[in-house]
Amino acid sequence: MAQFAVIGLGSFGATVATELMGLKHDVIGIDSNKKFVENISDQLTHAVIADATDEHVLQELNIQNCEAVVVAIGEDIEASILCVLHLKNMGINKIWAKAKSKAHHMILTHLGVDKIIHPEEDMGVRVAQSLSYPMVSRYMVLEDDHYLVKVEIKESQQGTRLNQMMDHVPEVKTILHKRGTDIQYSLDPNLILQTGDILVIEGLIEPLRRLAKYFKVSN
Ligand code: ATP
């Protein structure tokens, strides 16, 4: 169990904070708006009304020992930058921050923020991806063109043999197969797929697109 701080409890910050709590971490949530703090206070380890642009306030909150601090202030760029500057001065280990614009992103990069998040854009990309590849229920970018995708077998693929499907894309690797609660890592190529089965597949975007076409053809 680690300790995290989330500064700014709008919809993005509140989601990050409650997800971290769900993962059994300690989370201190900070927002200058009383209403946002009250809304979430019973779901976090601590929720504090404070102005994160005030370095003394941040020091008093004792967040120096946090594993990471997430700055989820987007609209008020000045507040976001000041807050990051103070966190840097305080020697915080890892800072992740939300950016609203290219300029905001550039400044955060120069300040040495470890990860910059663009929630709206990231969500837009994810929505577009799921519209293009509806069989992909989740995916993760490993590096530029390299993905890990979770595919759900639809009724139209029911009864297909695993190797019959994967022979279309020999370059990709099936990492695991899940049926109900049963997870298999060493896969029988003759496995007959059933509706609702989950496959986790790893590969480059181009062969994964070919696999997606196969799904569309057989739909
Ligand atoms: P979201 O999209 O996550 O709802 P938003 O873009 O609508 O956020 P933002 O302006 O990014 O809103 O602010 C997120 C939160 O940060 C708000 O709840 C706001 O009260 C809080 N916040 C803004 N400035 C400060 C500050 N100086 N100190 C602490 N919290 C702040």
Boltz pocket constraint, residues with backbone or C-beta under 6 A from the ligand:
constraints:
  - pocket:
      binder: B
      contacts: [[A, 7], [A, 8], [A, 9], [A, 10], [A, 11], [A, 12], [A, 13], [A, 30], [A, 31], [A, 32], [A, 33], [A, 36], [A, 50], [A, 51], [A, 52], [A, 53], [A, 72], [A, 73], [A, 74], [A, 75], [A, 76], [A, 79]]
      max_distance: 6.0
